[in-house]
Amino acid sequence: MKTKLFVYSAIVSSLLTISACSQNQLSSQKTEVLSSMNNVTINYPTTKKGTVVNEYFGTKVADPYRWLEDDMSDETAQWVKAQNKTTYGYLDNIPYRDQIKKRLSNLLDYEKVGMPFIEGDYSYFYKNDGLQNQYVLYRQKDGQEPEVFLDPNTFSDDGTVSLSQIEFSEDGSLAAYFISEGGSDWRKAMIIDTKTKKVLEEPLIDIKFSGISWVGNQGFYYASYDKPKGSELSAKTDQHKLYFHKLGTPQSSDTLVFGGTPEEKHRYVGSAISDDNKYLFIYAMVSTSGNKLFVKDITKPNAPLVSIVDNTKSDTEVVSVKGDTLFLVTNLDAPNKRVIKTSIANPTPENWVDVIAENKNVLSVSKAGNYMFAQYIKDATSKIEQYDFNGNKVRDITLPEVGTAGGFSGKKSQKNVYYSFSNQKTPSTIFKLDIESGDSSVHMKSKVNFDSDDFVSKQIFYTSKDGTKVPMIITHKKGITLDGTNPTILYGYGGFNVSLLPQFSSTRAAWLELGGIYAVANLRGGGEYGKKWHDAGTQQKKQNVFDDFIAAAEYLVAEKYTASNKLAVMGGSNGGLLVGAVITQRPELFQVALPAVGVLDMLRYHTFTSGAGWAYDYGTSEDNKNMFNYLLGYSPVHNVKSGVNYPATMVTTGDHDDRVVPAHSFKFAAELQAKHTGKNPTLIRIETDAGHGAGTPISKTIDQYADIFGFTLHNMGVKTLN
């Protein structure tokens, strides 16, 4: 079974009532604010205010910066240009910005090698020689030198075109790979002969949020939306559809397999094929949590589509097919997940039998050889167990220390499987596991120039507002004094069942080497403790997430790791919402705020591209009056107040982000600049030819983190670096 990673996107129709909008031309008038740290006058471009007003359940809400949602307008482009000029003018005055950039470059300039995976007669792996913008895909046969298979650095001159995914046919003779341009979620698919590396046909275009499921060498299944009218970045993408592409035929003749019926919308659709190419499995979702699951025997003409799970109240995924026995991993009646088996002839839940029962730790499953690997999350760290398909535990996989392990995935024929291990202070090591004996050996150690022995990383549990115990991992140099003077970044996410497990990052290592503390809080809304933990941070319980984050900050201050004037809060996407919410609720608690690609307008998020699919976590402003009032109560764009001294804030986004559209960040920055009182800068840094983050060239990553760390330290009053 080649199980695919299923990603999500969608939109629902807006029910907002919008009044006519009269917009003035972009003004050249400047608002002057004196930065508290360097006495440099910041000249903010004046952002005009329109007259748009929306009405929700009888309440009128002004939306003065609605015009910034138009990413196709020259007026918005000029605003972006003016804001970047202001931001980079400020950043250019940070005296040690280039010094930080050099440290980042040194830490990232080492050979980085990924886990091998077997396709056909070759072992494939990704490698970056040091500062290459994109990782190169290599392959090798036993005893032979590796050769370059695909080099995404040749796709564009500036590294902004990336290789986002590749899948091979079962025998490894064919491959289809996706490329992303400028960070966009829209993809092109290239189909190649792996022996000659030649492209076999015209690229498939306009593919979004899709896997690739090969059927022998005949063709493959993929998913996409109809191309929207208007802006590719922000216009609605409605129903996701599954297609079959037969090799040698034009994309226009691809067969619609599932989706597209007006009576039932499925916003995200995915597929998987059994190893014997007999069964097609289709996943259908209306939101980011919960899926229907169907199976079809594709060896029989006109075979029916059989429902396995007919509702979206649980998450269920195929693990493997053994003959006519189907193995699934599910959280149906098991919030922490379990593995079950059932007959494909009678696959519905009443016929399920446990193979690996649910326990107190959250489960995910991979397979290699004739075994399953149960990858558990235990208090936000990894615990790995090996099982046979009868549910007998074979062994525990011993890990080097407390941290995060990943991998353990391979073909049935493999005798060895690879996995990686790291934590916040320990660079990643790749291990090779003998599947039968359980013996592990080091395959590849990290070559990063970072001495983890100089640092300490520990997990603590703190108490949130309602008494809930929340884990947090705190990492710093050994021997620091807990006197409240340490520059500290507190990072969080808290949503969409995403688990933040301890992993090494070269950019984070640079912060640690600069003497900073890095703390990661495992907030409710994430997946660290299963579905109950996730649900405790959704919709009208979303405030729990913000309370957890605020309590983490208060803990760091109370225990004298830092003080409010040395504390930065950081998060991206849903984590950007987190940052926006906590600084509007507790502005005095933080010195610096770093919201990245954030969901910041909670009344309108669902009207753009993939937004409506996030409603499981957020609800929408059109659901009911209570949900509208709840969203209005914390929506960052709507809770910036005049006369408040907000933290020094640098909003970051990408101009090609078509997942969380940059208008969120534009409007939040405009509100801060118009209403903030005090000497702290409120800036926005808009990366060009960049999207939500995936595929970002290393050169842009270095520049971005040099700016982030420089801005942070500068606004904490740090004058010089060691």
Secondary structure, 3 states (H helix, E strand, C coil): CECCCCCCCCCCCCCCEECCCCCCCCCCCEEEEECCCCCCEEEEECCCCCCCEEEECCEEEECCCHHHHCCCCHHHHHHHHHHHHHHHHHHCCCCCHHHHHHHHHHHHCCCEECCCEEECCEEEEEEECCCCCCCEEEEECCCCCCEEEECHHHCCCCCCEEEEEEEECCCCCEEEEEEEECCCCEEEEEEEECCCCEECCCCEEEEECCCCEEECCCEEEEEECCCCCCCCCCCCCCCCEEEEEECCCCHHHCEEEECCCCCCCCCEEEEEECCCCCEEEEEEECCCCCCEEEEEECCCCCCCCEEEECCCCCCEEEEEEECCEEEEEECCCCCCCEEEEEECCECCHHHCEEEECCCCCEEEEEEECCEEEEEEEECCEEEEEEEECCCCEEEEECCCCCCEEEECCCCCCCCEEEEEEECCCCCCEEEEEECCCCCEEEEEECCCCCCHHHEEEEEEEEECCCCCEEEEEEEEECCCCCCCCCCEEEECCCCCCCCCCCCCCHHHHHHHHCCCEEEEECCCCCCCCCHHHHHCCCHHHCHHHHHHHHHHHHHHHHCCCCCHHHEEEEEECHHHHHHHHHHHHCHHHCCEEEEECCCCCCCCHHHCCCHHHHHHHHCCCCCCHHHHHHHHHHCHHHCCCCCCCCCEEEEEEECCCCCCCCHHHHHHHHHHHHHCCCCCCEEEEEECCCCCCCCCCHHHHHHHHHHHHHHHHHCCCCCCCC
